[in-house]
Amino acid sequence: MALRNPAFVFHDKEALATSYFRLFDELYETYNNTETRILLAPCWAHGASEAFLRRVRDKADERGGVMIHMHLLQSPVQKAYRLRRHGKPTVFWLDDLGLVERNVVYGHAIHVTEPEIELMGRRKVSITSHPSCSFHMRNGITPVVPLRASGVNVAMGLDDKTINDDEDAVMELRMMHKLHRLHTFDLATPALSAYEALEIATLNGGKQPVLRTSSVRWLPA
């Protein structure tokens, strides 16, 4: 039995995009409240068209700046793809689309350049770092210390790939701390402290205005 050639499978991309935003609106109007946040989440920057990402930006603005989350520069292949396709680093391409803003959260952001980090810091974006996932996928290590130094809000994520496959957030917190205690070999900057790692795993996840639901704060002993 001959298999159908995938090249002849037709997808109505416009209809798919329209159904995505229709579903978002339904979920937002039904469930978004002070305890539950419905956000826009295009899967990854490199797998979405410019037209779709512009619609994401417009929808976020329409809903008063709702949060946008997407995976970004998780692998060196993604970095090379965007450079080849548009002749500029990915974060600068996203900036052209209005997607380097305070209400944007990037997952991973491993292969960002220094100019990209500087831009992200100026725009006060957030990123989620996933140490165990990075090890599982052999993608590299998110430059957490330079990102924090530039003003980027760094939070912790699990991404369904914790080191022991058990969704253990405490173990992931330990991974975060151990992994980033040394980010240079010249020892010119302080290591990531245990308190800073705890801040990443707790408080920083709620620093986004669209996610903030309480005034709880951790204080050093």
C-alpha positions as CSV (number, residue, x, y, z in Angstrom):
1,M,0.0,0.0,0.0
2,A,1.5,3.3,-1.1
3,L,1.9,6.0,1.6
4,R,0.5,9.4,0.9
5,N,3.2,11.9,0.0
6,P,3.3,14.5,2.9
7,A,3.9,17.2,0.3
8,F,0.3,16.8,-0.9
9,V,-1.2,17.2,2.5
10,F,-2.8,20.6,2.7
11,H,-3.2,22.7,5.9
12,D,-5.3,25.8,5.9
13,K,-2.9,27.9,8.0
14,E,-5.2,30.9,8.2
15,A,-8.0,28.7,9.5
16,L,-5.7,27.1,12.0
17,A,-4.5,30.5,13.3
18,T,-8.1,31.8,13.5
19,S,-9.2,28.7,15.5
20,Y,-6.2,29.2,17.9
21,F,-7.2,32.8,18.7
22,R,-10.9,31.8,19.0
23,L,-10.0,29.2,21.5
24,F,-7.8,31.6,23.4
25,D,-10.6,34.1,23.6
26,E,-13.0,31.5,24.9
27,L,-10.6,30.3,27.6
28,Y,-9.7,33.8,28.6
29,E,-13.3,35.0,28.9
30,T,-14.3,31.8,30.8
31,Y,-11.3,31.2,33.2
32,N,-9.0,34.2,33.4
33,N,-9.2,35.7,36.9
34,T,-7.0,36.7,39.9
35,E,-6.1,33.1,40.6
36,T,-5.9,31.7,37.0
37,R,-4.1,33.4,34.1
38,I,-4.7,32.4,30.5
39,L,-1.8,33.4,28.3
40,L,-0.7,33.3,24.7
41,A,1.9,30.6,24.0
42,P,3.2,30.2,20.5
43,C,5.3,27.0,20.8
44,W,8.6,28.4,19.7
45,A,9.9,31.5,17.9
46,H,11.5,29.6,15.1
47,G,8.4,27.6,14.2
48,A,5.9,30.5,13.8
49,S,5.4,32.8,10.8
50,E,5.9,36.5,11.1
51,A,2.2,37.0,10.4
52,F,1.1,34.7,13.2
53,L,3.5,36.3,15.7
54,R,2.1,39.7,14.8
55,R,-1.4,38.4,15.5
56,V,-0.1,37.2,18.8
57,R,1.2,40.6,19.6
58,D,-2.0,42.3,18.6
59,K,-4.1,39.9,20.6
60,A,-2.0,40.5,23.7
61,D,-2.5,44.2,23.3
62,E,-6.2,43.8,22.8
63,R,-6.4,41.9,26.1
64,G,-4.5,44.6,28.0
65,G,-1.0,43.2,27.8
66,V,-1.6,39.5,28.5
67,M,1.5,37.5,28.9
68,I,3.2,35.8,26.0
69,H,5.4,32.7,26.5
70,M,7.5,31.0,23.8
71,H,10.5,28.8,23.6
72,L,13.6,30.7,22.3
73,L,17.1,29.7,21.1
74,Q,17.1,26.3,22.8
75,S,19.6,24.8,20.4
76,P,22.5,26.1,18.2
77,V,20.5,25.0,15.2
78,Q,17.8,27.5,16.0
79,K,20.3,30.2,16.3
80,A,21.9,29.4,12.9
81,Y,18.5,29.1,11.3
82,R,17.3,32.6,12.2
83,L,20.7,34.1,11.2
84,R,20.5,32.4,7.8
85,R,16.8,33.2,7.2
86,H,16.8,36.9,8.3
87,G,20.4,37.9,8.6
88,K,20.1,39.0,12.2
89,P,20.0,37.4,15.7
90,T,16.6,36.0,16.7
91,V,15.9,38.5,19.6
92,F,16.4,41.4,17.2
93,W,14.1,39.8,14.7
94,L,11.5,39.4,17.5
95,D,12.0,43.0,18.4
96,D,11.0,44.0,14.9
97,L,7.7,42.2,15.6
98,G,7.1,43.9,19.0
99,L,7.9,40.8,20.9
100,V,10.7,42.0,23.2
101,E,8.6,43.6,25.9
102,R,7.9,43.3,29.6
103,N,5.0,40.9,29.1
104,V,7.0,38.4,27.1
105,V,8.6,35.3,28.7
106,Y,11.1,33.2,26.8
107,G,11.7,29.6,27.6
108,H,15.4,28.4,27.7
109,A,17.2,31.3,25.9
110,I,20.4,29.3,25.9
111,H,22.1,30.6,22.8
112,V,21.6,34.3,23.2
113,T,24.4,36.7,22.2
114,E,25.7,39.6,24.4
115,P,23.8,42.2,22.4
116,E,20.6,40.2,22.7
117,I,21.1,39.9,26.4
118,E,21.6,43.6,26.7
119,L,18.4,44.3,24.7
120,M,16.4,41.8,26.8
121,G,17.6,43.5,29.9
122,R,16.6,47.0,28.7
123,R,13.1,45.7,27.8
124,K,12.7,43.9,31.2
125,V,11.7,40.6,29.6
126,S,11.6,37.4,31.6
127,I,13.1,33.9,30.8
128,T,12.6,30.5,32.3
129,S,15.6,28.3,32.8
130,H,15.3,24.5,32.7
131,P,18.6,22.9,33.8
132,S,17.5,19.3,33.7
133,C,15.9,19.7,30.3
134,S,19.0,21.3,28.9
135,F,21.0,18.2,30.1
136,H,18.5,15.8,28.7
137,M,18.5,17.5,25.3
138,R,22.2,18.3,25.3
139,N,21.4,21.9,24.3
140,G,23.8,23.8,26.5
141,I,23.5,26.0,29.6
142,T,21.4,29.2,29.9
143,P,23.7,32.2,30.8
144,V,21.7,32.9,33.9
145,V,24.3,35.1,35.7
146,P,24.8,37.5,32.7
147,L,21.1,37.6,32.1
148,R,20.4,38.6,35.7
149,A,23.2,41.1,35.6
150,S,21.6,42.8,32.5
151,G,18.2,43.1,34.2
152,V,16.4,40.1,32.8
153,N,14.0,38.4,35.3
154,V,15.1,34.8,35.4
155,A,12.6,32.2,36.8
156,M,12.8,28.4,36.9
157,G,10.9,25.9,34.8
158,L,10.7,22.1,34.6
159,D,9.5,21.5,31.0
160,D,8.5,18.0,31.8
161,K,12.1,16.8,31.8
162,T,13.5,16.9,35.3
163,I,16.7,14.9,35.8
164,N,15.0,12.0,37.5
165,D,11.8,12.2,35.5
166,D,9.7,12.9,38.6
167,E,8.9,16.6,38.3
168,D,10.8,17.3,41.6
169,A,11.0,21.1,41.8
170,V,13.3,20.9,44.8
171,M,15.8,18.8,42.9
172,E,15.5,21.3,40.0
173,L,16.3,24.1,42.5
174,R,19.4,22.3,43.5
175,M,20.4,21.8,39.9
176,M,19.9,25.5,39.3
177,H,22.2,26.4,42.2
178,K,25.0,23.9,41.4
179,L,25.0,24.6,37.7
180,H,25.4,28.3,37.9
181,R,27.9,28.6,40.8
182,L,30.6,29.1,38.3
183,H,29.9,30.8,34.9
184,T,33.4,32.1,34.2
185,F,36.9,30.7,34.8
186,D,38.4,34.0,35.8
187,L,36.4,34.2,39.0
188,A,35.8,37.9,38.4
189,T,32.2,37.9,39.4
190,P,30.3,36.4,42.3
191,A,28.8,33.0,42.0
192,L,25.1,32.4,42.1
193,S,24.2,32.2,45.8
194,A,21.8,29.7,47.3
195,Y,19.4,32.6,48.1
196,E,19.5,33.8,44.5
197,A,18.7,30.3,43.3
198,L,15.8,30.2,45.7
199,E,14.6,33.6,44.4
200,I,14.8,32.3,40.8
201,A,12.7,29.2,41.8
202,T,10.1,31.1,43.8
203,L,9.7,34.9,43.7
204,N,10.8,35.5,40.1
205,G,8.0,33.4,38.8
206,G,5.6,35.9,40.2
207,K,7.4,39.1,39.2
208,Q,5.5,39.4,36.0
209,P,2.6,41.9,36.6
210,V,0.2,39.6,34.8
211,L,1.1,36.7,37.2
212,R,1.3,38.5,40.4
213,T,-1.5,37.4,42.7
214,S,-0.1,38.1,46.2
215,S,2.3,40.2,48.2
216,V,4.3,37.3,49.7
217,R,8.0,38.0,49.9
218,W,11.0,35.9,51.1
219,L,13.4,37.7,53.3
220,P,17.0,36.6,54.0
221,A,17.6,35.3,57.5
